[in-house]
Amino acid sequence: MNIMSTDFMHIRCCTHIINLIVCAILKDINDSVIKIRNAVKFVRSSSKQLVFNQYAEKLKIGSKKSICLDVVTRWNSMYMMLDVVAKFDVIFIRLEETDPRYLRYFEVDLNGK
């Protein structure tokens, strides 16, 4: 019996294992990520992008990055979305206080229905 034959040789790719671990962890925070996506979708709607940028100027938030949605097929896009949203958290709080339509984006069922 040769243990190096294909019958006994199954090695998982390290990146695949890391991906499985990250996906398992992200399931725990899925509701929060959905809420953040809804907030980003609200800001990216054509009329709200201008208001968002005005708040950024008024509050002197000097980030050159723009708000972006994550993409399922790009492994780092969720990180990029969360990183940028964290820099603008004060603006999202301001939107919640001043725009009643903002909160309606969170009334969507967390399953996307």
matplotlib code that plots the C-alpha trace (Angstrom):
import matplotlib.pyplot as plt

x = [0.0, 1.4, 0.2, 1.3, -1.3, -4.3, -6.6, -4.9, -3.6, -6.0, -4.5, -6.7, -5.4, -4.5, -6.5, -9.6, -9.3, -8.9, -11.9, -14.0, -13.0, -13.8, -17.2, -18.1, -17.1, -19.0, -22.2, -22.2, -22.2, -24.4, -27.2, -24.9, -23.3, -26.7, -27.6, -24.3, -25.0, -28.4, -26.8, -24.3, -27.1, -29.0, -26.0, -25.2, -28.6, -28.2, -29.7, -28.1, -24.5, -24.4, -25.8, -23.3, -20.4, -21.7, -21.8, -18.2, -17.0, -19.0, -17.6, -14.1, -13.7, -10.7, -10.9, -10.4, -12.1, -15.6, -18.4, -18.5, -20.6, -19.0, -19.0, -19.4, -16.8, -14.1, -12.7, -11.5, -14.5, -16.4, -13.3, -13.0, -16.7, -16.4, -13.2, -14.6, -17.9, -16.0, -14.3, -17.7, -19.6, -20.4, -22.1, -24.3, -25.4, -26.2, -28.3, -30.2, -31.1, -32.0, -33.5, -36.5, -36.1, -32.7, -34.3, -36.7, -33.7, -33.3, -36.9, -36.1, -36.2, -32.7, -33.2, -33.4, -37.2]
y = [0.0, 3.3, 6.2, 8.7, 7.5, 9.7, 7.6, 8.9, 12.2, 15.1, 18.4, 21.4, 24.7, 27.1, 29.9, 27.7, 26.9, 30.5, 31.3, 28.7, 30.2, 33.7, 32.7, 31.0, 34.0, 36.4, 34.4, 35.6, 39.3, 38.9, 41.0, 43.9, 43.7, 43.7, 46.9, 48.5, 47.5, 49.2, 52.4, 52.4, 51.8, 54.8, 57.1, 55.9, 56.8, 59.8, 62.5, 61.4, 61.3, 65.1, 65.5, 62.9, 64.8, 68.1, 66.5, 65.3, 68.8, 70.4, 67.9, 68.1, 64.4, 64.4, 60.9, 60.7, 57.3, 57.0, 54.8, 51.5, 48.3, 45.0, 42.5, 38.8, 37.7, 40.0, 38.7, 42.0, 44.1, 43.7, 44.8, 47.9, 48.7, 48.4, 50.3, 53.3, 53.2, 53.3, 56.5, 58.2, 56.9, 60.4, 61.2, 58.1, 59.2, 62.6, 61.1, 59.1, 62.2, 64.4, 62.2, 60.0, 58.1, 56.8, 54.6, 53.0, 51.3, 49.3, 48.1, 45.7, 42.1, 40.9, 38.1, 40.6, 40.3]
z = [0.0, -1.0, 1.2, -1.4, -3.8, -4.5, -2.4, 0.8, -0.4, 0.4, 1.4, 1.7, 0.4, 3.2, 1.7, 1.4, 5.1, 6.0, 3.8, 5.6, 9.0, 8.0, 6.6, 9.8, 11.8, 9.5, 10.0, 13.6, 12.6, 9.5, 10.9, 11.6, 8.1, 6.5, 8.4, 7.3, 3.7, 4.0, 5.3, 2.4, -0.1, 1.4, 1.1, -2.4, -3.7, -6.0, -3.8, -0.6, -1.8, -2.0, 1.5, 2.9, 1.3, 2.7, 6.2, 5.7, 4.8, 7.7, 10.2, 8.7, 8.1, 5.8, 4.3, 0.6, 0.5, -0.7, 0.6, -1.3, -1.2, -0.7, -3.6, -2.9, -5.4, -4.0, -0.8, 0.7, -0.3, 3.0, 4.9, 2.6, 3.1, 6.9, 7.0, 5.2, 7.1, 10.4, 9.3, 8.6, 11.7, 12.9, 9.6, 9.8, 13.3, 11.9, 9.1, 11.6, 13.6, 10.6, 7.9, 8.7, 5.4, 6.6, 9.2, 6.7, 5.1, 8.2, 8.3, 5.5, 6.7, 7.5, 5.1, 2.3, 1.8]

ax = plt.figure().add_subplot(projection="3d")
ax.plot(x, y, z, "-o")
ax.set_aspect("equal")
plt.show()
